[in-house]
Amino acid sequence: MIIIKMKGREYRSDRRRGVPSWYSGWAHLAVITGASLLGIFLFAFQIQDIALWQLWMIPTAFVISIIDEYVVHRFPMHRVTTLGKDIYKKHAAIHHRYFTHDDMAMEEGRDMAEILTLPRHVLELLFVAVIPFTVLFCLFSWNLGMLFGITALSYYLVFEWIHLASHMPKNHWLPSLPVMRSLCEHHRIHHNTRLMREHNFNIAFPLVDWALGTSYKG
């Protein structure tokens, strides 16, 4: 185990040296958070004369987002596919090697480059998972489309923050919160190389893991 950990540390050091000097992990987080909040605001601004019955879109979009996270994480992020080689490399080949299940904590701002979503992957998320559903629901009701967009972007933002919390030192206040401790442990188990292809794919809300029996508690 010591040898494996040393290899992981050596790999982490090599990856850090490749991070541009201008990169700031906290600025990266600020851009993701700010852009998501701006999108949520713009969607909300478009809602007019909302009817009570239209609020069913919020739990519906929430469930769609959970399923989408599960499917993307379990398959293209952990299995090589023709169209998903880039995301597989970024996640399974790099992120899981950078952070092992017994060495999960980030140590400096540059480590956030291997935690937070890259801009191109954010665009892929928008054009594959958010915009098509938003347009689809707009065909039935403009407000339904806007509510979907609000919920989907909110889910994504929560996902980013919880994933980041899972890689913060244990003594940090965020992963120390009662609910967060359980979610962080759920993700730590996923980083075990023996388990990562079969278990614990939901990060923010592990409901599909529970429903499909892929939740593993160790």
WOUR-V66194 format. One record per residue. RES is the residue in one small letter. SS is DSSP state (a for helix, b for strand, c for the rest). PHI is phi in whole degrees, -180 to 180 (* if undefined). OMEGA is omega in radians with two decimals (* if undefined). Layout:
RES_SS_PHI_OMEGA ; RES_SS_PHI_OMEGA
This chain:
m_c_*_3.12 ; i_a_-63_3.14 ; i_a_-63_3.14 ; i_a_-62_-3.13 ; k_a_-65_3.11 ; m_a_-63_3.10 ; k_a_-62_3.11 ; g_a_-63_3.13 ; r_a_-67_3.10 ; e_a_-65_3.12 ; y_a_-65_3.13 ; r_a_-61_3.13 ; s_a_-64_3.13 ; d_a_-64_-3.14 ; r_a_-66_3.14 ; r_a_-60_-3.12 ; r_a_-64_3.13 ; g_c_-87_3.13 ; v_c_-77_-3.12 ; p_c_-57_-3.09 ; s_c_-63_-3.11 ; w_c_-81_-3.06 ; y_c_-69_3.02 ; s_c_-129_3.13 ; g_a_-62_-3.12 ; w_a_-72_3.03 ; a_a_-68_3.08 ; h_a_-57_3.13 ; l_a_-64_-3.14 ; a_a_-64_3.13 ; v_a_-65_3.12 ; i_a_-60_-3.12 ; t_a_-66_-3.13 ; g_a_-64_-3.13 ; a_a_-65_3.12 ; s_a_-65_3.13 ; l_a_-65_3.09 ; l_a_-64_3.11 ; g_a_-61_3.11 ; i_a_-61_3.13 ; f_a_-63_-3.11 ; l_a_-65_3.08 ; f_a_-63_-3.11 ; a_a_-63_-3.12 ; f_a_-65_-3.10 ; q_c_-84_-3.11 ; i_c_-75_3.14 ; q_c_-136_3.06 ; d_c_48_-3.10 ; i_c_-68_3.11 ; a_c_-100_-3.10 ; l_a_-59_-3.09 ; w_a_-66_-3.11 ; q_a_-73_-3.11 ; l_a_-69_3.07 ; w_a_-62_-3.14 ; m_a_-66_-3.10 ; i_a_-63_3.08 ; p_a_-65_3.11 ; t_a_-65_3.12 ; a_a_-65_3.09 ; f_a_-62_3.13 ; v_a_-65_3.11 ; i_a_-60_-3.12 ; s_a_-66_3.11 ; i_a_-63_-3.14 ; i_a_-65_3.13 ; d_a_-61_3.11 ; e_a_-59_-3.12 ; y_a_-62_-3.08 ; v_a_-64_-3.13 ; v_a_-65_-3.11 ; h_a_-69_-3.08 ; r_a_-73_-3.01 ; f_c_-102_-3.07 ; p_c_-62_-3.12 ; m_c_-82_-3.13 ; h_c_-129_3.08 ; r_c_-141_-3.09 ; v_c_-68_3.07 ; t_c_-126_-3.09 ; t_c_-59_-3.08 ; l_c_-94_-3.04 ; g_c_-118_-3.10 ; k_a_-63_-3.10 ; d_a_-66_-3.11 ; i_a_-71_3.06 ; y_a_-65_3.14 ; k_a_-62_-3.11 ; k_a_-63_-3.03 ; h_a_-93_-3.02 ; a_a_-69_-3.04 ; a_a_-83_-3.09 ; i_a_-110_-3.06 ; h_a_-59_-3.10 ; h_a_-74_3.06 ; r_a_-85_3.13 ; y_a_-69_3.13 ; f_c_-120_3.10 ; t_b_-92_-3.05 ; h_c_-64_3.10 ; d_c_-104_3.12 ; d_b_-151_-2.97 ; m_c_-90_-2.92 ; a_c_-79_2.98 ; m_c_-69_-3.09 ; e_c_-118_3.14 ; e_c_-157_-3.06 ; g_a_-58_-3.11 ; r_a_-64_3.12 ; d_a_-64_-3.12 ; m_a_-69_3.07 ; a_a_-64_3.14 ; e_a_-101_3.12 ; i_c_-115_-3.05 ; l_c_-78_-3.13 ; t_c_-68_3.09 ; l_c_-72_-3.13 ; p_a_-53_-3.10 ; r_a_-67_3.11 ; h_a_-76_3.03 ; v_a_-64_3.11 ; l_a_-64_3.09 ; e_a_-61_3.10 ; l_a_-59_-3.12 ; l_a_-63_-3.03 ; f_a_-81_-3.12 ; v_a_-101_-2.98 ; a_a_-113_-3.04 ; v_a_-100_-3.04 ; i_a_-62_-3.13 ; p_a_-59_3.12 ; f_a_-67_3.12 ; t_a_-61_3.12 ; v_a_-64_-3.13 ; l_a_-59_-3.11 ; f_a_-71_3.07 ; c_a_-64_3.11 ; l_a_-65_3.11 ; f_a_-91_-3.13 ; s_c_-162_3.14 ; w_a_-57_-3.13 ; n_a_-63_3.11 ; l_a_-62_3.11 ; g_a_-63_-3.14 ; m_a_-67_3.11 ; l_a_-65_3.08 ; f_a_-63_-3.13 ; g_a_-59_3.12 ; i_a_-61_-3.09 ; t_a_-68_-3.12 ; a_a_-64_3.12 ; l_a_-68_3.09 ; s_a_-64_3.11 ; y_a_-62_3.14 ; y_a_-59_-3.12 ; l_a_-65_3.09 ; v_a_-62_3.10 ; f_a_-56_-3.10 ; e_a_-62_-3.10 ; w_a_-69_3.13 ; i_a_-70_3.09 ; h_a_-63_3.09 ; l_a_-62_3.13 ; a_a_-60_-3.14 ; s_a_-66_-3.12 ; h_c_-112_3.04 ; m_c_-91_3.08 ; p_c_-57_-3.08 ; k_c_-61_-3.12 ; n_c_-83_3.07 ; h_c_-72_-3.05 ; w_a_-66_-3.04 ; l_a_-69_3.10 ; p_a_-72_3.14 ; s_a_-84_3.12 ; l_c_-64_-3.04 ; p_a_-50_-3.12 ; v_a_-68_-3.11 ; m_a_-65_-3.14 ; r_a_-59_-3.14 ; s_a_-68_-3.14 ; l_a_-67_3.13 ; c_a_-66_3.10 ; e_a_-67_3.08 ; h_a_-57_-3.13 ; h_a_-76_3.12 ; r_a_-60_3.11 ; i_a_-62_3.12 ; h_a_-60_-3.12 ; h_c_-77_3.02 ; n_c_-68_-3.05 ; t_c_-61_3.12 ; r_c_-77_-3.00 ; l_c_-116_-2.92 ; m_c_-65_-3.13 ; r_c_-87_-3.03 ; e_c_-129_-2.98 ; h_c_-139_2.94 ; n_c_58_-3.10 ; f_c_-92_3.05 ; n_c_-79_-3.12 ; i_c_-100_-3.07 ; a_c_-81_-3.10 ; f_c_-136_-3.02 ; p_c_-76_-3.08 ; l_a_-79_3.13 ; v_a_-71_3.03 ; d_a_-56_-3.14 ; w_a_-67_-3.07 ; a_a_-67_-3.07 ; l_a_-98_3.09 ; g_c_76_3.11 ; t_c_-99_3.07 ; s_c_-77_-3.12 ; y_c_-129_-3.07 ; k_c_-103_3.10 ; g_c_85_*
